[in-house]
């Protein structure tokens, strides 16, 4: 998995085109980009006002802007400009995308100059949206927050419930008048409180120490954080129902949760550059959707109308994990 996932290369990155010129030369460059395995043209936009709305949707990672009179400038001034605007909520990806675009266009222009013996030049200017200084902390605060919440919520919950089985105290709980859901709520409630405190501490440190902006609704951010905590807790409960020992629960949590969070959530490695099977598998990782939500709220300042799909995915996963846990919860010892 690491061999496929750990890569600084990019593939099939969705980009949009804003062509003010719409002439032969711009079309040639667009066709060249279309034929590249690195980029996929997702959309053609009409005005610069549409750029931010494209980025807020979360699919497009860059917008190429061709200046007015592109061909004419090449003929008369021998210089024309393309602006590459990138979504820098993932600074490493944004920097790589801008470099790839620049290299692709420059190489194409060098080849044309050799064939025609001309000295025309296409300049590529980079502009970063949301994170103009390319601060890596803008990427790591949401990622670390996700890892810590998953660690506290899922791993600690699974170990806590499994410990009851090992110590034999589960027998007392099973013969008590408590219903299964009451036992589970009693075990997970402290971790809900602890996870919320962790989330608040991370956000406070990110804002005041690392200057991480919170451009969106703080209420929406906390709601989404609590939803992710519940999703992670339900996953921890599910692990505890199928584990007979703390060691088993620990291994399942590490192998089944921590490694996928690091590899397949988009925290460190861009998912779009992974092989298609891994991209499909990444959709069942709750952390992937939470990181998208946190970055969208904190950096892009979006509302629920932009992230409702990701929110519904987390809600669906939480309900599924809870239903499966209740079904697998044994009311009698084997």
N, C-alpha and C positions, 0 to 999 in steps of 0.2 A: 504493500500500500504506500509506504513512504517513497519507494522508488518511482511510483507513478505520480505521487502528489507533490513531492518536493521539487519544484522547478521555478525558475525566475522567468521562464519564457511565457509568452502569451499566445493564445490561439482562439480564433473565432470570437474576437471581441466585437460587441455590437457598437456601431458608430452611426451618427446622423450627419447629413450633409446640408449645409446652408450655402447655396450657390447664388451669389448676387449677380454673376456675370452670365451664366448659362450659355457659354460659347463652346467652340470646338475643343480648345485646349483644356478647359475645365472638365469636359466630358471624357477626354482621354485619360486624365489623371484619375477621375472617378472609376473608369473602367479598369485601370491598373490596380486600384485599391480593391475593387471587386474580385479580381483574379488572385489576390493574395490570400494565403491560408490564415493569415493573422487577423484579418478583419472581415466583418460581415456588415454590410450597410442595412441598417434596420429601418431608417426613415429619412425622408427628405422634408426639411422644415422651411418655412417661408420668412420668418423674421427672427431677430436676436432675442426677442421676448419669449420665444418658444424654447430657448435653450434650457432655462432653469426647470421648466415644467417637464422636459424630457429627462433631465437628471433626477428629478423627484420621483419619477415613475420607477427608477432604479435599474432599468435594463441597459440603456445607452451609457457607455463609459466615456465617449468622446464625441465632439462635434467639430467637423472641419468647415471653416468659413472661407469661401473664395471671395476675394475682393471684387468690386465693380470694375468692369473693363479689364478683365484679367488678360485676355489675348492682346488687346491693344497696348497694355503696359509692357508686355513682353516684346512687342514689335518696336515700340517707340523708346521706352526707357531701358529695355533689356532686363528689367527686373519686375517680378510680380510677387504678391504676398498671399500666403495661406496661413490662417490662424487655426491652431489646434487647441481647442478648449476641452479640458479633461475634468472628469469628476474625481477630485482628489481626496474623497473620503477614505479611499484606500491609496495612500501616498505612493507606495512602491509600484502598484499597478499603474497609477496615473503617470508616473515618471517613465516607466517602461513603455507604455502606450505612446507617449509623446515622442520618445526616442525612436521607436519603431516607425512611426508616421514620418518623422523627419528623415530617417535613413532611407525609407522606401521611396519617397519623393525625390530626394537628392540623387540616389543611384539611378532612378529613371531619367532624371534630367541630364546627368553625366553621359549616359548612353546616347541620348538624343543629340547632345552637343558634339559627341564624337562622330556621329553619322552625318550631321549637317554642317560641321565645322563652325558652328555659331557659338556665341558667348553669352547666351541668355541665362538668367538665374532665377530660380524660384525660392524665395525665402519662406521658411516655416517658423512662425512665432508661436511659442507655447504660452498658455494661460491656464492657471489652475483654479477651479471653482471650489469653494467651501474650505479649502486648506491651501492658500497660496504659498505658504512657507514650507509646505510638505512636511509638517511635523508628524513624526511617526507615532507620537503619543495619542494622536487623534484616532489611530487605528488600534492601539494597544489598550486604551482604557475600556472601550466596549468589549474587547476580547477577554481581557483579564477579569472584568466583571462577570462575563458569562462563565468562565472557567471556575471562578470562586463560588458562584451561586450553584453551579452544577455539583461542585465538590461537596459543599456543605449540605445542600438539599438532598441530592440523590445518594451519594456515598454514605453520609452519616446516617440517613434514615434507614437504608438497607442494613447497615451494620447494627444499628440500634434494635431493630425488630428481630434480626437473626440472633442477637445476643440472648434474647429471651428464650429462644429454643435451646441454645447451648447450656444456659444456666438452669434450665428446667422450670423457670418461672412461667413459661408459656402454659403449662398445665393448670396453674392457678387461674390464669386469665381465661382459659377455655371453659373451666367449670364455673366461672363467675357468671352472674346474670348479664354481664356486658355483651352487647352485640358486636360482631366483627368490625363494623364501621366505627363504633365508639372506641375500640381498642386502637385502631389505626389512627384516628384523629388524636387520641391522647398521646400517641408516640410521635406524631409528626408536628404537633403544634409548636413545641419549643424550636424546631428547626425552621418553621415558617417565620417566627419572630426573629431568630438569629439571622436568617437570610435577608430579611427586610432591613435589619440594622446594618448588615454588610453592604447591601446595595446603597443605602444612604451614605455610609462612610466613603465608599468608592466614588460616588457622585460628588460629594463635598471635596474630597482630595483632588479629584480630576478638575473640578471647577476652580478651586482656590490655589492649588499648588501647581498643577500642570496647565492651567489656563484653557481647559477644555470647554468650549462653549456649549450652552444648552439653549438652542435657538427655538425649540418647540415647546409644547406644553409640558410643564413639570408634572402635572396631574396625570397626563397620558403616559408619560415615561414611567411613573411609579405603578400605574395600572398594568402596563405591559410587563414590568419587572415582576410584579406579584403573580401575573399569569404564568410567566416563565418559571418562577419558583414553584408554583403548584404543579406545573408540568414535570419539573425535575423531581419533586417529591413523589408524584404518582409513579414515576419511573423507578425511584428508589424502593417504593412499596412493592412494585412488581418484582424487582430483583429479590427482595426479602422473602416473597412467597415461594420462590423456586430455589432458595438457598437453604442448606441445612446447617451451615457453619459460617462464622464471621470471615474466615479465610476465603471461603467460596464467594461470599458476598463482596469481599474486597476485590477479588480477582475479576469478578463479573463487572464491577463498577469501573475498575481501571481499564480493562480491555474493551468493555462494551460501551463505556461512556467517555472516559478521559481521552483515549486515543482518537476516537471519532471526532470529538470536539476540537482537538488540536488539528487533525488532518482534514476533515471534511466539512468544517463549518465556515470556511472562508476567512477565519481569524488570521492565519499566517499565509496560506497559499491560495491563490485565486482559483475558484472552482471552475471558471470558464475555460481554464487551460488544462484541466484534467481530462482523461479519457471519458467518453460518454457513459460507460457503466458506473464510474465513480460519481459522475454528476447526478445520475439517477439515484444512486444510493444516498447521496448527500441530502436528498429531499426528506428522508426520514429522520434526520438529525435535528432535534428541536433547537439546538444552539445556532444552527445556520439561520433560522428564521428570526431568532431573537437578536442576533448581531445586525441583521438587515434593519430591523425595527429600531434598535438603539441608535445606529448611525443616522438613519433617516430623521429621527426626532431631534437628536442632539446637534447634528451638523447641518442638515437641510431644513430643519424647522417645519417638517410636514405635519399634517393633521391625520386623523384616522381615515379619511377618504383616500389617502395614498397607500396606507399600510393595512387596510382591512383584510386583504387576502392572507397576508402573513399572520395576522391576529387570529383569523378563523382556523388556520392550520394549527396554531398552538392550542386553541380551544379544543379542536377535534382530537389532537394527540392526547391532551389531558384527559378528556372523557374516555378515550379508548384505553389508556393505561389504567385508569381507575376501574373501569368495567372489567378489564382482564384481571386485575388484582383481586377484586371481590370474588370473581369466579374461581380463582385459584386459591383463595384463602381457605385453609383447612380448619374446620371447627373441631376436628378430632386429631389427636396425635397418632402417627403411624406406629 
